[in-house]
Amino acid sequence: MNENLSAFGEFRSQLKEKQQQGNGDEIFNGFIEYKFKRKVISERLNVKLRLTTMEYGQISISDGDFLYADLVHMELNPNFQTYTYNNGTIEITGNSGKLGSYMVLITEE
């Protein structure tokens, strides 16, 4: 298992209030902190952990009032970003033309 999927698995295993969907994916209420272009934006949003074979490790964050797909990346993928787990938080880092270098911190609400 690669390091990104290991971090994803550790984060998932410590969640206390996740709900399983019909396809096996899990949803929980998360606190999201997004850091990019010298900005920090946080919001409480629904987070979906993708657990099906082809999508395993992907994280989808619901659009909110301050964080939404036109502004930042709300679909996170271990093939394109780096995942790190630390003390109840999954930290996702990446670099894109849209945002430059960015960091997303997700914790259970």
DRENMISE-393353 format. One record per atom (N, C-alpha, C): atom name; residue number from 0; x, y, z; residue in three letters. Coordinates in Angstrom, 3 decimals. Example, Ala and Ser with C-alpha at 12.3 -4.5 7.8 and 13.67 -1.06 7.14 Angstrom:
BEGIN
(N,0,(13.190,-5.690,7.800),ALA)
(CA,0,(12.300,-4.500,7.800),ALA)
(C,0,(13.200,-3.300,7.800),ALA)
(N,1,(12.850,-2.250,7.080),SER)
(CA,1,(13.670,-1.060,7.140),SER)
(C,1,(12.900,0.030,7.870),SER)
//
This chain:
BEGIN
(N,0,(0.857,-1.188,0.000),MET)
(CA,0,(0.000,0.000,0.000),MET)
(C,0,(0.894,1.239,0.000),MET)
(N,1,(0.573,2.217,-0.860),ASN)
(CA,1,(1.420,3.405,-0.894),ASN)
(C,1,(1.125,4.320,0.302),ASN)
(N,2,(1.993,5.287,0.524),GLU)
(CA,2,(1.882,6.163,1.700),GLU)
(C,2,(0.581,6.962,1.709),GLU)
(N,3,(0.127,7.409,0.547),ASN)
(CA,3,(-1.127,8.173,0.489),ASN)
(C,3,(-2.304,7.319,0.962),ASN)
(N,4,(-2.382,6.086,0.493),LEU)
(CA,4,(-3.488,5.215,0.881),LEU)
(C,4,(-3.373,4.786,2.338),LEU)
(N,5,(-2.157,4.670,2.828),SER)
(CA,5,(-1.954,4.363,4.237),SER)
(C,5,(-2.473,5.514,5.108),SER)
(N,6,(-2.161,6.756,4.745),ALA)
(CA,6,(-2.650,7.937,5.483),ALA)
(C,6,(-4.177,8.005,5.421),ALA)
(N,7,(-4.743,7.723,4.248),PHE)
(CA,7,(-6.196,7.702,4.070),PHE)
(C,7,(-6.828,6.666,4.999),PHE)
(N,8,(-6.264,5.466,5.039),GLY)
(CA,8,(-6.782,4.396,5.883),GLY)
(C,8,(-6.695,4.728,7.368),GLY)
(N,9,(-5.587,5.328,7.794),GLU)
(CA,9,(-5.441,5.724,9.201),GLU)
(C,9,(-6.481,6.770,9.576),GLU)
(N,10,(-6.667,7.760,8.706),PHE)
(CA,10,(-7.651,8.807,8.964),PHE)
(C,10,(-9.053,8.202,9.065),PHE)
(N,11,(-9.391,7.373,8.109),ARG)
(CA,11,(-10.716,6.745,8.076),ARG)
(C,11,(-10.972,5.920,9.330),ARG)
(N,12,(-9.985,5.179,9.783),SER)
(CA,12,(-10.179,4.275,10.917),SER)
(C,12,(-10.428,5.014,12.232),SER)
(N,13,(-10.011,6.262,12.352),GLN)
(CA,13,(-10.209,6.979,13.604),GLN)
(C,13,(-11.498,7.812,13.621),GLN)
(N,14,(-12.234,7.870,12.512),LEU)
(CA,14,(-13.489,8.621,12.476),LEU)
(C,14,(-14.538,7.954,13.357),LEU)
(N,15,(-15.275,8.750,14.084),LYS)
(CA,15,(-16.262,8.211,15.020),LYS)
(C,15,(-17.698,8.296,14.507),LYS)
(N,16,(-18.009,9.285,13.691),GLU)
(CA,16,(-19.397,9.543,13.276),GLU)
(C,16,(-19.573,9.456,11.761),GLU)
(N,17,(-19.028,8.447,11.132),LYS)
(CA,17,(-19.184,8.300,9.679),LYS)
(C,17,(-20.438,7.491,9.376),LYS)
(N,18,(-21.053,7.793,8.234),GLN)
(CA,18,(-22.249,7.068,7.792),GLN)
(C,18,(-21.932,6.394,6.465),GLN)
(N,19,(-22.288,5.124,6.376),GLN)
(CA,19,(-22.015,4.385,5.150),GLN)
(C,19,(-23.156,4.561,4.155),GLN)
(N,20,(-22.801,4.768,2.894),GLN)
(CA,20,(-23.779,4.876,1.815),GLN)
(C,20,(-23.988,3.498,1.186),GLN)
(N,21,(-24.983,3.397,0.318),GLY)
(CA,21,(-25.324,2.140,-0.330),GLY)
(C,21,(-24.188,1.519,-1.121),GLY)
(N,22,(-23.324,2.347,-1.713),ASN)
(CA,22,(-22.219,1.805,-2.511),ASN)
(C,22,(-20.977,1.518,-1.674),ASN)
(N,23,(-21.049,1.774,-0.350),GLY)
(CA,23,(-19.916,1.507,0.525),GLY)
(C,23,(-19.108,2.734,0.896),GLY)
(N,24,(-19.255,3.839,0.151),ASP)
(CA,24,(-18.558,5.076,0.511),ASP)
(C,24,(-19.036,5.545,1.881),ASP)
(N,25,(-18.240,6.387,2.533),GLU)
(CA,25,(-18.600,6.901,3.852),GLU)
(C,25,(-18.604,8.421,3.852),GLU)
(N,26,(-19.556,8.988,4.597),ILE)
(CA,26,(-19.711,10.444,4.705),ILE)
(C,26,(-19.601,10.831,6.169),ILE)
(N,27,(-18.972,11.980,6.420),PHE)
(CA,27,(-18.917,12.517,7.774),PHE)
(C,27,(-18.910,14.040,7.710),PHE)
(N,28,(-19.217,14.677,8.829),ASN)
(CA,28,(-19.153,16.135,8.933),ASN)
(C,28,(-17.713,16.518,9.234),ASN)
(N,29,(-17.149,17.347,8.373),GLY)
(CA,29,(-15.741,17.694,8.530),GLY)
(C,29,(-15.512,19.184,8.699),GLY)
(N,30,(-14.391,19.496,9.309),PHE)
(CA,30,(-13.904,20.870,9.366),PHE)
(C,30,(-12.759,20.942,8.367),PHE)
(N,31,(-12.920,21.800,7.363),ILE)
(CA,31,(-11.961,21.915,6.269),ILE)
(C,31,(-11.215,23.235,6.405),ILE)
(N,32,(-9.899,23.180,6.333),GLU)
(CA,32,(-9.079,24.391,6.305),GLU)
(C,32,(-8.245,24.330,5.032),GLU)
(N,33,(-8.441,25.312,4.160),TYR)
(CA,33,(-7.764,25.358,2.866),TYR)
(C,33,(-6.773,26.509,2.885),TYR)
(N,34,(-5.515,26.226,2.544),LYS)
(CA,34,(-4.468,27.252,2.508),LYS)
(C,34,(-3.921,27.324,1.090),LYS)
(N,35,(-4.021,28.508,0.494),PHE)
(CA,35,(-3.539,28.704,-0.874),PHE)
(C,35,(-3.377,30.201,-1.136),PHE)
(N,36,(-2.421,30.559,-1.965),LYS)
(CA,36,(-2.191,31.959,-2.366),LYS)
(C,36,(-2.256,32.919,-1.177),LYS)
(N,37,(-1.596,32.563,-0.098),ARG)
(CA,37,(-1.548,33.386,1.123),ARG)
(C,37,(-2.912,33.619,1.762),ARG)
(N,38,(-3.858,32.745,1.470),LYS)
(CA,38,(-5.189,32.804,2.071),LYS)
(C,38,(-5.394,31.566,2.927),LYS)
(N,39,(-6.245,31.701,3.930),VAL)
(CA,39,(-6.693,30.551,4.712),VAL)
(C,39,(-8.209,30.676,4.824),VAL)
(N,40,(-8.922,29.665,4.317),ILE)
(CA,40,(-10.392,29.667,4.356),ILE)
(C,40,(-10.825,28.372,5.030),ILE)
(N,41,(-11.695,28.466,6.027),SER)
(CA,41,(-12.198,27.272,6.699),SER)
(C,41,(-13.713,27.240,6.676),SER)
(N,42,(-14.211,26.024,6.703),GLU)
(CA,42,(-15.667,25.839,6.685),GLU)
(C,42,(-15.993,24.414,7.133),GLU)
(N,43,(-17.160,24.261,7.720),ARG)
(CA,43,(-17.664,22.935,8.095),ARG)
(C,43,(-18.515,22.408,6.936),ARG)
(N,44,(-18.123,21.261,6.400),LEU)
(CA,44,(-18.790,20.711,5.216),LEU)
(C,44,(-18.856,19.189,5.299),LEU)
(N,45,(-19.741,18.597,4.501),ASN)
(CA,45,(-19.798,17.147,4.386),ASN)
(C,45,(-18.612,16.670,3.557),ASN)
(N,46,(-18.030,15.568,3.996),VAL)
(CA,46,(-16.881,14.974,3.316),VAL)
(C,46,(-17.221,13.523,2.994),VAL)
(N,47,(-16.960,13.119,1.760),LYS)
(CA,47,(-17.196,11.737,1.342),LYS)
(C,47,(-15.851,11.060,1.103),LYS)
(N,48,(-15.674,9.915,1.745),LEU)
(CA,48,(-14.506,9.075,1.508),LEU)
(C,48,(-14.902,7.995,0.516),LEU)
(N,49,(-14.231,7.963,-0.603),ARG)
(CA,49,(-14.551,6.993,-1.652),ARG)
(C,49,(-13.833,5.676,-1.356),ARG)
(N,50,(-14.613,4.595,-1.305),LEU)
(CA,50,(-14.069,3.300,-0.899),LEU)
(C,50,(-14.217,2.220,-1.953),LEU)
(N,51,(-14.856,2.522,-3.083),THR)
(CA,51,(-14.980,1.516,-4.133),THR)
(C,51,(-13.611,1.285,-4.770),THR)
(N,52,(-13.448,0.165,-5.393),THR)
(CA,52,(-12.139,-0.261,-5.895),THR)
(C,52,(-11.453,0.781,-6.768),THR)
(N,53,(-12.132,1.286,-7.765),MET)
(CA,53,(-11.497,2.212,-8.709),MET)
(C,53,(-11.274,3.603,-8.124),MET)
(N,54,(-12.068,3.986,-7.133),GLU)
(CA,54,(-11.971,5.336,-6.563),GLU)
(C,54,(-11.374,5.342,-5.163),GLU)
(N,55,(-10.918,4.186,-4.674),TYR)
(CA,55,(-10.461,4.089,-3.294),TYR)
(C,55,(-9.401,5.156,-2.989),TYR)
(N,56,(-9.631,5.891,-1.904),GLY)
(CA,56,(-8.691,6.922,-1.468),GLY)
(C,56,(-9.060,8.325,-1.906),GLY)
(N,57,(-10.002,8.451,-2.817),GLN)
(CA,57,(-10.419,9.785,-3.235),GLN)
(C,57,(-11.326,10.398,-2.167),GLN)
(N,58,(-11.251,11.708,-2.042),ILE)
(CA,58,(-12.041,12.440,-1.061),ILE)
(C,58,(-12.812,13.525,-1.790),ILE)
(N,59,(-14.118,13.579,-1.557),SER)
(CA,59,(-14.979,14.607,-2.153),SER)
(C,59,(-15.513,15.490,-1.032),SER)
(N,60,(-15.370,16.784,-1.203),ILE)
(CA,60,(-15.864,17.751,-0.221),ILE)
(C,60,(-17.052,18.476,-0.846),ILE)
(N,61,(-18.156,18.572,-0.116),SER)
(CA,61,(-19.348,19.280,-0.607),SER)
(C,61,(-19.042,20.765,-0.754),SER)
(N,62,(-19.634,21.392,-1.762),ASP)
(CA,62,(-19.508,22.841,-1.903),ASP)
(C,62,(-20.172,23.536,-0.722),ASP)
(N,63,(-19.591,24.637,-0.298),GLY)
(CA,63,(-20.148,25.427,0.790),GLY)
(C,63,(-20.272,26.889,0.390),GLY)
(N,64,(-20.401,27.748,1.375),ASP)
(CA,64,(-20.517,29.184,1.121),ASP)
(C,64,(-19.162,29.818,0.815),ASP)
(N,65,(-18.096,29.298,1.443),PHE)
(CA,65,(-16.767,29.896,1.311),PHE)
(C,65,(-15.805,29.038,0.504),PHE)
(N,66,(-16.019,27.742,0.528),LEU)
(CA,66,(-15.213,26.798,-0.247),LEU)
(C,66,(-16.113,26.112,-1.267),LEU)
(N,67,(-15.748,26.202,-2.533),TYR)
(CA,67,(-16.565,25.623,-3.608),TYR)
(C,67,(-15.668,25.362,-4.814),TYR)
(N,68,(-16.167,24.529,-5.715),ALA)
(CA,68,(-15.353,24.015,-6.820),ALA)
(C,68,(-14.801,25.089,-7.758),ALA)
(N,69,(-15.498,26.196,-7.927),ASP)
(CA,69,(-14.963,27.247,-8.795),ASP)
(C,69,(-13.760,27.947,-8.172),ASP)
(N,70,(-13.617,27.853,-6.854),LEU)
(CA,70,(-12.526,28.522,-6.137),LEU)
(C,70,(-11.343,27.592,-5.876),LEU)
(N,71,(-11.628,26.377,-5.377),VAL)
(CA,71,(-10.576,25.434,-4.972),VAL)
(C,71,(-10.913,24.019,-5.464),VAL)
(N,72,(-10.007,23.106,-5.251),HIS)
(CA,72,(-10.234,21.706,-5.611),HIS)
(C,72,(-11.051,21.035,-4.512),HIS)
(N,73,(-12.243,20.567,-4.845),MET)
(CA,73,(-13.111,19.894,-3.882),MET)
(C,73,(-13.069,18.377,-4.064),MET)
(N,74,(-12.438,17.918,-5.119),GLU)
(CA,74,(-12.224,16.494,-5.378),GLU)
(C,74,(-10.729,16.240,-5.221),GLU)
(N,75,(-10.370,15.407,-4.265),LEU)
(CA,75,(-8.967,15.147,-3.959),LEU)
(C,75,(-8.651,13.696,-4.292),LEU)
(N,76,(-7.465,13.474,-4.828),ASN)
(CA,76,(-7.124,12.161,-5.365),ASN)
(C,76,(-5.695,11.796,-4.978),ASN)
(N,77,(-5.489,10.633,-4.370),PRO)
(CA,77,(-4.139,10.254,-3.947),PRO)
(C,77,(-3.167,10.051,-5.111),PRO)
(N,78,(-3.670,9.997,-6.334),ASN)
(CA,78,(-2.787,9.889,-7.498),ASN)
(C,78,(-2.196,11.243,-7.894),ASN)
(N,79,(-2.808,12.343,-7.425),PHE)
(CA,79,(-2.371,13.676,-7.837),PHE)
(C,79,(-1.971,14.581,-6.679),PHE)
(N,80,(-2.296,14.193,-5.453),GLN)
(CA,80,(-1.940,14.966,-4.275),GLN)
(C,80,(-1.206,14.067,-3.290),GLN)
(N,81,(-0.610,14.680,-2.288),THR)
(CA,81,(0.090,13.933,-1.245),THR)
(C,81,(-0.743,13.968,0.026),THR)
(N,82,(-1.026,12.794,0.605),TYR)
(CA,82,(-1.805,12.661,1.830),TYR)
(C,82,(-0.855,12.331,2.984),TYR)
(N,83,(-1.083,12.994,4.115),THR)
(CA,83,(-0.354,12.693,5.344),THR)
(C,83,(-1.357,12.669,6.484),THR)
(N,84,(-1.264,11.683,7.363),TYR)
(CA,84,(-2.143,11.617,8.530),TYR)
(C,84,(-1.362,12.013,9.768),TYR)
(N,85,(-1.971,12.877,10.604),ASN)
(CA,85,(-1.313,13.300,11.834),ASN)
(C,85,(-2.347,13.641,12.893),ASN)
(N,86,(-2.452,12.814,13.914),ASN)
(CA,86,(-3.231,13.120,15.106),ASN)
(C,86,(-4.666,13.570,14.800),ASN)
(N,87,(-5.402,12.758,14.046),GLY)
(CA,87,(-6.801,13.052,13.783),GLY)
(C,87,(-7.061,13.936,12.573),GLY)
(N,88,(-6.020,14.352,11.894),THR)
(CA,88,(-6.157,15.239,10.730),THR)
(C,88,(-5.490,14.602,9.519),THR)
(N,89,(-6.172,14.675,8.381),ILE)
(CA,89,(-5.510,14.306,7.133),ILE)
(C,89,(-5.106,15.603,6.450),ILE)
(N,90,(-3.856,15.668,6.069),GLU)
(CA,90,(-3.292,16.840,5.399),GLU)
(C,90,(-3.037,16.458,3.952),GLU)
(N,91,(-3.575,17.251,3.050),ILE)
(CA,91,(-3.440,16.972,1.622),ILE)
(C,91,(-2.746,18.158,0.983),ILE)
(N,92,(-1.645,17.907,0.300),THR)
(CA,92,(-0.909,18.977,-0.363),THR)
(C,92,(-0.840,18.706,-1.850),THR)
(N,93,(-0.747,19.785,-2.594),GLY)
(CA,93,(-0.650,19.670,-4.037),GLY)
(C,93,(-0.194,20.973,-4.654),GLY)
(N,94,(-0.109,20.958,-5.972),ASN)
(CA,94,(0.285,22.137,-6.727),ASN)
(C,94,(-0.471,22.081,-8.046),ASN)
(N,95,(-1.129,23.178,-8.394),SER)
(CA,95,(-1.895,23.196,-9.645),SER)
(C,95,(-1.848,24.586,-10.256),SER)
(N,96,(-2.187,24.659,-11.524),GLY)
(CA,96,(-2.268,25.947,-12.194),GLY)
(C,96,(-3.348,26.833,-11.602),GLY)
(N,97,(-4.388,26.230,-11.102),LYS)
(CA,97,(-5.515,26.962,-10.522),LYS)
(C,97,(-5.137,27.646,-9.210),LYS)
(N,98,(-4.381,26.940,-8.344),LEU)
(CA,98,(-4.110,27.432,-6.995),LEU)
(C,98,(-2.643,27.663,-6.681),LEU)
(N,99,(-1.722,27.162,-7.508),GLY)
(CA,99,(-0.320,27.129,-7.106),GLY)
(C,99,(-0.186,26.056,-6.033),GLY)
(N,100,(0.721,26.247,-5.082),SER)
(CA,100,(0.867,25.298,-3.974),SER)
(C,100,(-0.297,25.486,-3.008),SER)
(N,101,(-0.855,24.381,-2.539),TYR)
(CA,101,(-1.985,24.467,-1.613),TYR)
(C,101,(-1.926,23.336,-0.605),TYR)
(N,102,(-2.655,23.529,0.498),MET)
(CA,102,(-2.766,22.526,1.549),MET)
(C,102,(-4.205,22.494,2.023),MET)
(N,103,(-4.723,21.273,2.232),VAL)
(CA,103,(-6.061,21.088,2.762),VAL)
(C,103,(-5.940,20.255,4.034),VAL)
(N,104,(-6.497,20.752,5.127),LEU)
(CA,104,(-6.526,20.011,6.386),LEU)
(C,104,(-7.981,19.620,6.656),LEU)
(N,105,(-8.208,18.336,6.908),ILE)
(CA,105,(-9.565,17.845,7.167),ILE)
(C,105,(-9.572,17.122,8.503),ILE)
(N,106,(-10.497,17.517,9.373),THR)
(CA,106,(-10.701,16.836,10.640),THR)
(C,106,(-12.189,16.534,10.786),THR)
(N,107,(-12.509,15.577,11.628),GLU)
(CA,107,(-13.911,15.273,11.889),GLU)
(C,107,(-14.484,16.365,12.783),GLU)
(N,108,(-15.690,16.809,12.450),GLU)
(CA,108,(-16.367,17.859,13.205),GLU)
(C,108,(-16.958,17.295,14.471),GLU)
//
